[in-house]
Amino acid sequence: MTSTPPLGAALFGVGRIGQVHLKNMVDNARLRVQWLVDVTSQHDLMMRLIDRYRLTGEAKVLDIEDSDKVFSDPGVDVVIVCTPTPTHSDIIKKALTAGKHVMCEKPLTLTVAETKECYDLAKQNNRILFCAYNRRFDKQFYTLYQRCTRGEVGNLRVVRFTSREGGQSQEYLKHNKSRIFLDMAIHDIDYICWLVGEKPSSVCAFGSISSDNAELYKSFQDVDCVTAILNFPNGVMAQMEDTREANIGYEQRVEVLGTKGLIQTQNIRTSELHTITQNSCQSEALLQTFLDRYIDSFPTELEHFVNAVQGKEDIIVSAEGCITAMEVSEALSKSLKTGNIVKL
Ligand SMILES: NC(=O)c1ccc[n+]([C@@H]2O[C@H](COP(=O)([O-])OP(=O)(O)OC[C@H]3O[C@@H](n4cnc5c(N)ncnc54)[C@H](O)[C@@H]3O)[C@@H](O)[C@H]2O)c1
């Protein structure tokens, strides 16, 4: 019996999320890490990672200036993009043109137009382009999706999404150039549209800058808290709240009301301990960051990508789905700016 050789892989960007994907790439027997690409100041870190994961002699460190070596390497089958958002489009296009399959962090690019160009190129080159919306691969979120699509709560009527995090650094906001709807709420937008199964017909949004760190967001012409309503042609109404600076941990909940029932995900706590005294009942704190909360979803999404490249599954984040999320994000940003309801 012959076994399929591992796919040669290159990773662009070894920052926060890149390091999560690198560990999962190393753990995945169907991938062989060949290249780590990042700026010069990250090369020491990359060497340490190569050492930690015993990749010496297999993976090589490359500066972004020399990244063409990756695209011309016939041993590279897949490229995984974890760089700041403004750099995605260029890397995706070069990789697809060179015949590589691409998995890229969200948001795929900064605009709908660029996203469409990337998917057109993927089609022309017959390669997979996977925008890694990891929440779709979270156990609770995936099960909720399955139960809703099986009709267990009847026809969907209202979806309510709450997404609160502990803030972003100045560096991150500077490098990613995407405001709250494109950078943060895009996860929720993607999930809601996937769940409802269509594109909203109209949306509206409100925002405020009300946290203790308000000046930071103001300096990037952004807000730190948004609420939005998405109206769908099939009658579903979705409500979203995204808050950057919530000093309560990483709070992520979705609730769906259908004609036959209600279904909701739960926040995950650091432990299930519950302490009771005469004067109080106390649960443990929430997990603090996306790295804790969604850690299990990342290897699952990578496995999905590898399956798709090997022809075993269809990618569940379609071109249409990714473009829809970008369109809704742009419409919500427009509504926030103008104060108007925006039709799609
Ligand atoms: N799925 C999620 O939940 C999730 C979470 C965090 C970030 N992200 C996305 O991942 C991307 C990166 O975010 P991050 O938080 O890891 O940022 P980060 O700043 O921690 O890491 C980015 C890395 O890319 C490197 N880099 C910059 N330009 C490069 C280039 N042209 N080629 C190669 N490397 C380059 C930087 O030096 C850095 O090491 C963003 O698009 C962000 O939206 C997704």
The ligand as an ORCA input file, in Angstrom:
! r2SCAN-3c Opt
* xyz 0 1
  N      -8.511     33.818     13.519
  C      -8.300     34.587     14.555
  O      -8.952     34.487     15.571
  C      -7.186     35.611     14.487
  C      -6.599     36.065     15.671
  C      -5.567     36.988     15.585
  C      -5.161     37.493     14.363
  N      -5.774     37.053     13.231
  C      -5.350     37.587     11.926
  O      -4.028     37.121     11.680
  C      -3.244     38.125     11.051
  C      -1.988     38.380     11.886
  O      -2.371     38.773     13.182
  P      -1.395     38.561     14.443
  O      -2.183     38.959     15.628
  O      -0.773     37.210     14.421
  O      -0.296     39.683     14.133
  P       1.205     39.753     14.673
  O       1.607     41.167     14.499
  O       1.319     39.131     16.009
  O       2.022     38.835     13.650
  C       2.227     39.185     12.310
  C       3.574     38.649     11.879
  O       3.723     38.856     10.469
  C       5.040     39.395     10.228
  N       5.036     40.073      8.930
  C       4.710     41.348      8.631
  N       4.740     41.551      7.300
  C       5.116     40.380      6.730
  C       5.310     39.916      5.397
  N       5.100     40.724      4.341
  N       5.714     38.618      5.201
  C       5.910     37.787      6.245
  N       5.713     38.165      7.552
  C       5.322     39.431      7.785
  C       5.313     40.262     11.439
  O       6.697     40.524     11.587
  C       4.762     39.364     12.560
  O       5.696     38.408     12.996
  C      -4.166     39.331     10.863
  O      -4.702     39.309      9.574
  C      -5.279     39.111     11.889
  O      -6.525     39.642     11.490
  C      -6.764     36.124     13.267
*
